[in-house]
Amino acid sequence: MYDDCSSVSLNELGVLRVTGADGLAFLQGQLSNDMQLLRAARGLLAGYHNPQGRVIALLRLAQLASGDIVAVLPRELLTGVMQRLRKFILRSKVHLADDSAQWQLNGIIGLPRGAATALPNGADGAAVIDGTLVLRLPGTQRWLLLTPAGAAPLLRDCRPAAREVWQRVALAAGEPQVYAATTEEFVAQMLNLDVLGGIAFDKGCYTGQEVIARAHFRGRVKRRLQRFVSAAPQLLRPGDTGVLEDGRPFKVVDAVRLEDGRCEFLAVTPLPGAAAEAGAAPAERALQAQPLPLPYALPE
């Protein structure tokens, strides 16, 4: 998509740092993915859920060293997530801290021509390069960079880009996010976490595991994250609700305004063909929106 490199400041993201000998085991009992897969060369996407299986926050995790893990999530959710997690530490050797001030967070799209830096390219790839933690994200050549505060950027030749550029690539990748407006609104599979590798169904118990596993093994996920673009100028935000022309109700997960005023958005809604089952008749003010493809297939 890009001939060279674009850099986007992601100051709205925060960093939760988990340190201590029991950090990995502690997170294993709290998050939806298998923390045993976390290692120096691999990051993980995981959900933190309430007992009803609804997503409190999505975390992208990486291991800096043994007993030293960072988790990236929206800064507006960080304090609440940290406080909830602390209730379960008990006697474990774990320390949780808001480490956001210690890092500069940037998104990188594409590579500068002739760049010699070997960024991780495999799925969920991770690496520390010149002190910067680099996490490979889904989509077209896209990385999340955590650079120590005050240090020089890893890729200095990248041109600055607006936050909307990053959002459009994230939406095209079908990558969900959870914000204050949508926390505890969606069961894990509604956000396609099972398709995106954010759930390990063969691991032990964690908060919300029973509901998530039941939905998986009984195949009863009727609503899924899908991608759309509005037919006319529209302003949508996470948490907004409405009805599509075919009668399907939707709730916005993430959205970005396009240059022509239209809105591209990810929304949780019944799968196509399920409008009658949803029981909603076309409304007078139904949103005209065209479905857009996702880069992955949804379970039938």
N, C-alpha and C positions, 0 to 999 in steps of 0.2 A: 504493500500500500504506500510505503514511503521510500524515496530514493536515498534518503540519508537519515539523520537521527534527530528526533524531537524529544525535548525534556519538559516534563510537566511537574510543577510543585504540588505535592500532596500533603499539605499541612493539616488537612482535615482528618488525617489518619494519626493514630497514636500507637505507642509501643508498650505492651505489657511484658515485663521481664519476670521470668520464673527461674529462680536459682535454688540450689540445694540438692543434696544427695537423693531426695525422694521426689524431685520435680517431675521426672518422666512418669513415674508410677502414679503420682497424684493426678496428672493430666489424663492418664489412661482411664481413670475412673470418672472423669468429668466430661470428656469430649467424645465426639462420634467417630473419629478416625483412630487407627491403630498407631499409638505413639511409638511402638517398637520399630516402625518404618522410618521414623525421623532420624536422620543422620547428617553428617557434615555436607554431603553432596546432594541431599534431597530435602526439600521443604514439604509441607503438608497443608492441605485445606481441611478444616474441621469445623463442626458446628458445636456450639454450647447451647444446651436445650433445657427447658423446664420439665418437670415430671410428666407433662402432657405431650411431650415430644415436639413442642413448638420452639422455634429457633430464637434464642435470646440474642446471639451474636454469631457472626462468622469470623473465624480467626485463620490467618495465614501464618504458619509457624515455621521456625528454623532453629537449628541448634548451633550456637556459637562455639560451644565446648561442652564437655561432659558436665552435666549439672547446671547448664546455662542456656536457657531457651528464651527466644523472643517471639511474641505473638502480635501481629499487626491487625488492628481493627479500627473502626471509626472512633475518633477521639471522644465523641459525645457519649459513647457507650462504655468507655474504658473504666471509669470510676465505679459504675454500677456492677459491671462484670467482675471487677477485682473484689468488691465487697461481698458479692455472692459466693465467689470461689473461696474466700477466706473463711467462710463459715464451715467448710469441710476439711480444712487443714488438720485440725485436732493436734495430734502429736507428731505429725509428719515433719520431716526436715525440709521445709519448703518456705521460700520467701517470695512474696509477690510485690512488685513495685511498678509505679507509672514511670517508665523510662523515656517518655516522649521527648523531654527536653534535651536528652543526650544524643538525639539523632536528627539528621535532615532526611526527609523522605521525598523521593522523586520517582516518577514513572518515566521510563525510557521506551520509545517506540522507534524501531528501526535501528540501523547501525551507520555511523559515519563511514564514508568511503575510505577504504584502506585501513580501517580500524584494526589494530593489532590485539586489542583486549579480547581475551577468550571468555566470552560470557557463556554461562551454562545454557545449553540448548535443549536438553532432554526434558520430558514432561516432569514438572515439579523440581527441576534442577535448581541447585543452590551452590553458591561459592562465595568465599571471602577473597576479594581482590583489592590489594593495596588498602586494606582496612575497611573496605565497603562490602557490606553483605548484599549479594545480588540474588534475587529470586526470580526464576522463570515463571511467567504467567501464561494462561491460555490465550490463544489468539495470535494475530500476526506480529511476529518479532516484538515481544513486549516483556519488559522486566521491571521489577520493583527494586529500588536501590535504597538501602539504609546506610547513610554515610555519617560517621561520627560528627557531632556538632563542631563547627569551626574548621573542619578539614576541607581540602579542595575537592571539587566534584571529580568523580571517576572519569566521566566522558565530558570533556570541556568543549568539544566541538558541536555538541547538540544544540540546535536552535530552540529557544523557549517556545512553548506552545500553550494554548489555553486549556483549562480544565475540561472543556467540552470535547476537545480532541481525544483525550484519554477516555472519557465516558463513552464516546461513540465506538471506540475499539473494544472496550469492555462489554458493551451491549451486544456488539456483533459476535463476541465470543460466547454470549449467553451466560455471562458471569453474574450471579446475583450478589447483592449486598443487602445488609440489614442495618437500618437506621433507627433512631429513637422513635420515629413515626410508625415503624413496622416491627419493632421487637416484640416477640412472642405472638406474632400474627400467623405464622406459617409453620406447618409441620415440615420436617426436613425434606421429604420427597417433593413437596410442592415447589421447592426451590431447586429441584433437580440435583440435590446433593449426591444422590445415589449414582447418577449418571456422571457427575463431575469428579467422582472418586473421593468425596468428602465423608463417606460412611464406610466403616468396616463391619460387615454383618457377622464376621466370624470371631470377633473379639469378645471380651467379657462384658460385664454390666457397666453401664454409665447412666447418668441421669437422662431420662426420656427414652432409654433403649427399648423398653417393652412396647411402647406405642409405635416407634419407628420400625421395629422388627415385625410387628403384627401387620403394619401396612405393606411391608415388603413381601412377606411370605403369603399373605392373603390376596395380594394384588388389588387393593382397593383404593388406589390413589386416583381420584377422579379429576383433580385439578392440578395443573402443572404450570410452571414458568414458561411463558411463550413471548415471542418478540413481535412488535407491531410498529407501524408508522402511521400517524394520523393523516387523513386526507386533506385537512384544512389546518390553518394555524391554530395551535392549541398549546396551553401551558398545563403540564401535568407534573406532579411531584410524588415522591414515595408516600404511600398510604392513601392516595386518592382512589376513589371507587367510581364505577360507572357501569354501563351496559353497552356491549357491542351491538352492531346492527342485527346480528342473528339471535340476539336475546341472551347471550352469555354474559353473566356478571363478571367484572374483573376488579382486581386491586393492584395498583401500580407498585412495583418493586423498585425500579429505578427508571430515570427518564433524562433525556437531553433535548434541548431546543435546537432545531436545525436553523440554518441561515435564512431559509424562506419562511420561518415561523412555525412550520410543522413540528411535531414532536415524535421522536423515536423513543420507544419505551419497552421495558420488560414488565409483564404483568402476569399474575397468577389467575387463571381462568380455566373453566372446563375445556377439555380437549375438543377439537373440531368434531362436529356431529353429535355432541352431547348437550346441545342447547335445549332440546325438549326435556331431557332428564333434569336439567338445571331448573326447569319450571319457570323461567323468566320469559315473558313476552317482549317482543321488540318495543322499546320505549320511544316516545316522541323525540326525546333528546338523546337518542342512542348515538354513541360515538362512531363516526365513520373512520375505520382504520384498516389498513392493509396488513395482512400477516407477512412477516419476513422470516427467512429461514434461520435456523440455528445450526451451528457447526457439528452438532451431535444429534443422534436419533433418540427420541423419547420412547420409553417402553409402551407397548400397546395395552 
